[in-house]
Amino acid sequence: MKLMWFHLMPYTELPDDFREKHPSVWVDIHSSLFDPKRAHHMYNDFMDELEYAAECGFDAICVNEHHSNGYGLMPSPNLIATSLARRTRETPICVMGNSLALYNPPTRVAEEFAMIDVISGGRLIAGFPVGTPMDTCFAYGQNPSMLRERYLEAHDLVIRAWTEKETFAFNGRFNQQRYVNIWPRPVQQPHPPVWIPGGGSVETWRWCAQMDYVYCYLSYYGYKAGKAIMDGFWAEMDRLGKDRNPYRAGFLQFVGVAETRAQAMELYREPAEYFYGRCLHVDGRWATPPGYMTEATQRAGLSSQVAKAAGADSTLGKGTQERFAGTAKDMQGIVERGYVIIGSPDEVAAQLREVATSLNVGHFMLLLQFGNMSKALTKYNTRLFAEKVMPQLKGLFSEWEDRWWPKPMAEAERAVPPDFSAAPRALAAE
């Protein structure tokens, strides 16, 4: 199986009284809470952590896209991915966004992803999320009832831009371009592997099957809450006659490793409670705009994670509030409900093996930094996982072929980045 290191880049200094004094971490979070000078250090720490994960041997490092919020400081994951393409050499780079419906024209996505693929020597995984309602409908003003159509058209334009050899005209409902002819073009042919991060949309499952894309459930509420989604996905794959190759799917899980379970509970209590108490404090006004969820998804009884985050203390309807009123924000509940898997290396490895086989997921995206976790603790968690958990999981699903993984240039063909760490010493010697 593939073990991938994921970063949300949360703002780590939201005040203690954030829930009491501010209605939401998303859309209308007040600008006075953002300190650019403090964020300067956060961004650099976050990028150090991603590079450290690559050095520790994770199969990929992952970033994503969000807007107008305090729990994910990556409105442009492409900027981060481009830096990582330069500062790492072997590790694939998974961009679990660009939200295609937000780009006008979408050829911008085709161009920037191609640049990342070229700079990295063919290490890009291209993620195409439909996008959360807060990002797409409120922060960027898209009509929720037209969002999926806009997304699908943008996808078609990007794929054609990557694969057609001649200049062509594109005349869609939302995009009209007389000359489409992107330079650069990606290293990976016909294009980088495409992964689709989604919630529980039935249409997304079917579309992933049709296009032969990886479906990724980025669960903030862990494997227990995510099992219904993944069971639904595999039931749909069975109905469509697709094989049960676990690499068709990806899943996100929070993890905290320490020498003992008691130590893990103590070390990760504050960052876990920070994340679930502040980073997921979402006002219900932003959760489910009319037209965002399709009829088939509503009939299937599937609900978004945003609704789950907002339901306990928002303006959502009574039924939704009752359904999600038990969302845990204290460490004991967070662990008991499976939001965060914690324990010793052997305990964590055993739990992750059980989760992977139960959900039948071959791409595990791990949040080893969450909430206000310090850089030192993040590196401790990352190193301990890499050294003592990862070796116990590597052989899982070895009987299956991962057809959705990057195919980089041969090492001998790739440029060798300069040794940045040696540059200051060389200058000093002069």
N, C-alpha and C positions, 0 to 999 in steps of 0.2 A: 504494500500500500504506500501511498504518497503522504508524507507529513509536511504540512506547509505552515509557515509562520505568518500570521495575519496581524496587521496593525490598523486600528481605527483612528489613531492620533487624537485622543480626547483631550480637551482642555482640562488641565489637572488642578486648577485653583478656583473652582466654583465655590462660593462661600458656604459656610455651614448652614445658614438659614435660606439656602437657595429655594428649596421647595416651598417654604412659607411665604417668601416675598416675591417670587417670580412665577408666572403662570406656566411657563414652558421653556425647555431647553432648546426648542426648535422654532423657527420662523420668526418669532418676535422676542427672542432673547435679547436683553438690553445691551447696547454697545458699551455701556460703562463698565461691564464686567470683563471686557477684553483688554488686556494690557499687552501691547505689541512687544515691549521689551522683555516681558516674561515669556511671551510666546516664542520669541527668538530662541531662547534656551530650550523650550519644549520641542520645537521643530528639529533643532540640531540633535537633541537627545533621541528623538524618535527615529531619525535617520541613522544615527549611530546604532540603535537597537536593531534596525532592519539589517544593516550591514553585518552586525555581530551574529545575527541568526544565520546569515549566509555562510559566515566563517565556521559556524558550529555544525554545518552539514545538513540543514533542513532542505527538503526537496525543492521548495520554492519560497519566495517571500511575496506577500500579498498586500495590496493597497486598494482603496475604494474611493467613491465620490459621494460627498454630501455638501449641502449648502445651508447657510444661515442657521448654524447650530453649534452648540458647545460640546457635543460628544464626538465629533469627527471633524478635524481641522483640515480636510482635504477637498476643497472645492475643485481642485485640479490634480487628480492623482497622476496625470501624465507628467507633471513637473517632477514629482517625487520619483516616478518610475525611470525617467530619463537620467536623473542623478544616480539611481541604483544601477542602471545599465552601464554607466561609466565606472562606478566604484566597486562593482562585483564582476566576476569573470565566468563562473560556471553555473550559478544558480538561476533557474528560470524565474521570471518576474511576472506575476499574475496581477493584472489590473482588473479588479472586480467592479468596474465602472469604466466606461463612459455611458451616461444616461443618454441614449441616442436621440430621444425626442427633444432634447434641449439644445441641440446644435443646429445652427442655420448658417451655411449648409452642413449636412452631415459629412461631407467629404473632408471636413476638418478632422474628424475622428479617424478616417481612413489615412490621412496624411500623417497625423501625429503618432498613431499606432505603428505605421510603417517606419517612421523615424526611430521609434524605440526598438523595433525589431531589428533594424539595420545596425543601430549603435551597439546593441547587445549581441549581435551576431546570431540572431534567430532564437532568442530565449523568451519571447513574449507569449503570454496567454492573454487573449483578448476577451474581456468580460463586457457583456452588453445588457445591463439591467434596464427594465422598464422604468424603474425609479420609484422612490417613495412619494406619496402624495405631498408631503411637506416640501420636498425638493422640487418636484415637477410642477405641481398645481399651485402651490402657494408661494414658494420662494421664486419660481421662474414663470409663474402665471399661465401655465398651459391648461387648456380645457380638459378636465378629466375624462369626459365621454369620448374625446378624440385622441387620447394619449396613446392607446395601443395601436391605432391605425397609423399615427404619425411615427411611432416607434418601428413598426414593421416596414414602412416605406423607407425610413432612414437606414434600416438594416440592409435592405435590398440594394440601396445605392452604395453603401460601403463595400459590400461583397462584390458588386460589379466593378467598382473602382479598383479593387485589389486584383481582380481576375481577368478583366478584359484587356486585351493587348492593344487595341486601337482606341483612339479618342471617340467618345460616344456622347450623344445627347440623352438627358434624362428628363422626362416630363411626367411628374407625378402630381398627386393632389396637393401636396405640401411643398414639394421641391421641384424647381425647374432650373436646369443648368444646360446651356447649349454645348459647353465643352467640358467634359469630364476626362481628365488625363493626369492622374496624380503622379508626382515625383516627390519623394522617393517611393519605391515599391518594396514590399516586405521581402525579407530573405526567405522566409518559409513559404513554400508553394503547395497548393494554390493560395493559401493564406494561413496566418497563425491559427492555432486551435481556438475555437469560440466556446466560451462557457457562459451560461445564463444564470446569474443570481436572481432568485425569485422568492416570493412568499409561498402561497399555496394555490396559485392559480391553475385551474384545470387546463385552461388554454395554453399556458406556458409549458406544462408537461407534454401536451400533445405536439406542440410546436418543436420542442427539443427532440422528440422522437422523430418527427418528420425531417428535421434538418440534420439529425445526428450530432447534436450538441450536448455538452455536459450540463445537467441541471444541478444547481447549487442552492441548498437551503442554508442561508446565513442565520442560524438560530441564536437569538440572545437568551433564550429560555431553555437551552440545553436539550439533551437527548430524550428526556421523558416527554416534554411538550412537543418535540420534533418528530416523535415516532409516528403520530397520526399522519403528518405530512408525507413522510418518506414511505409509509405503507401505502398511502394513496398514490404516490408517484409510481411505485413498483406495480401496483395493481393495474394502473393505466398502461404501463409498459407491457404487462402480460396480455392485457386486452388487445393491444396493438401488435402483438406478435414479436416484440423485441426480446432479445436475450437479457439475462439478469447480470450482465457484466457490471461489477460494482464500480468500475471506473466511469460508468455513465453518470455518476452522481458525486456530489461534493457536500460536505456538511461542516458547519462551524461549531466549535465547542470551546468554552472557557476552561482553562486548566491551571492549577496551582500545585507545584511539586515542592516537597521539602523532605528532610530526612525522616520525619515521622508525621502521622496524620495530625497529632496535636500541634506540632510546630506549624504545619500548613494552615490549620485553622487560625492560628494567631497571626502568621505573616500576611495572609491574604484577606483577613477580615476587613480592614479599612478600605483597600482598593475595591473589593467586591461591593461593599455597602455604599461606597461613593458612586460606583457605576449604576447600580440598580436604584439608588435613592435619588441621585442627581442627574446622571447622564441620560436616564430614561424617563425623566419627568416631562411627559408630553401632554399638552392640553388637548382635550378631546375634540376641539374645533378643527384640528388638523388631521384627525385620524382617518376618516373615511368620507371624503367628499362624494356627493352623488355622481354616479357614472364611473367612478374609479374601479370598483370591483365589478366583474362581469356577472351576468345572471347565472351562468353555469357554476361559477365559484361560490356564489351565495347559496345556490341550491345544494351544493355539496357540503354546506355547513362549515366552510373554511374561513378563518378570520386572520387578519394581518397581525403582525407583532406590534405594530403601532397601536392598534386597538387594544391589544393586551396591556401595553404600557400605559395607555391613557385611561383604560376603563375603570380603574378603582377609584379615581378621584377627579372625574372630569364631567363634562356636560353631555356625555353619551347617554343613550337611552337606558332605562332601568334594567332591561334584560341583559345588555352588554355589561353594565356595571356589576350585576350579580354574577355573571359568568367569570369575570376577571378580578373580582374583589379580593381574592386570596393571593394576588401576586406578591411574592416575598421580597422584602427589602432588608431583612436582617440575615446575618451570616448563617445561622442555623437553618433557616428556611431556604436560603439560597442553595445550600449544599444538599439538603434533604430532597429538594425538588429537581436536583440535577442541573441547575443553571451553571454551576461551576463544579468540575470534578477536581477534588483535592485529595492529597494523601502522600504516602511515601512513593518512591519510584515504582516499586513492585505493585503497590495498590493501584496507582494511576494506570500502569500498563495493563493490568487485569481488567480494570473498568473500561478503558478505551478499546481493548480487544472485544469485549462483550458488546459495547455500543456499535463498533464497526460492523460486526457480524450481524447484530440484530437489525441495524438499519441498512445493511448491505451497501456500505459506502466505501469506495476506494480512495477518494481524495479527502483527507481530513485537514481542515483549516483550523489552526489552533490559535486562540487568543491567549498568549502568555504574558501580554501586557494589557491591563484593563484598568479603567478608572484612573485614580491618581497614583498608581504604582510608580515607585521611584525607579530611576535608571539602574541603580545597584540591584534592587530586588528583581527587576525585569531580567537583567543579565544572569542572576542566580537561577531564576526559574527556567530561563532558556538553556543555560548550560547543563543544569541537572537533568532536564528533559532529554537533551541531545545525547548526553553520556549514558544515562541509566534507563530511560524509558524507550527511546527510539529503537535501540537494538532489539528490544523484545517484540516490536511490532512490524519490523521491516519485511518479514517473510509473508505476512498476511496477504492473501489474494494473489500469490505469485503464479497461480495457475491461469490467471487471466491476462490478456494483453491490454495495455493502456494505449488505446488508439488516439487519445485526445491530449497527448503530451507534446511539448515543443520538440522540434527537430533542428537543433542549432548547427551552425557551420562546424566543420571539423576544427579541432583546437589549433592545429598547425596553420590554418587559414586565417585565424582571427588576430586582430590587433592586440598587442600587449599594453594595457594601461600603464602609465608611469607609476612608480612607487611614491605616492604622495607623502608617506610618512618620512621618506628619506630626504625630501626636498628642503625642509628647513635646516637640516644638518649640513647639507651640501652648501647652502647659501652661507651658513655661519662659518664654514671652513674657508670660504673665499674671503 
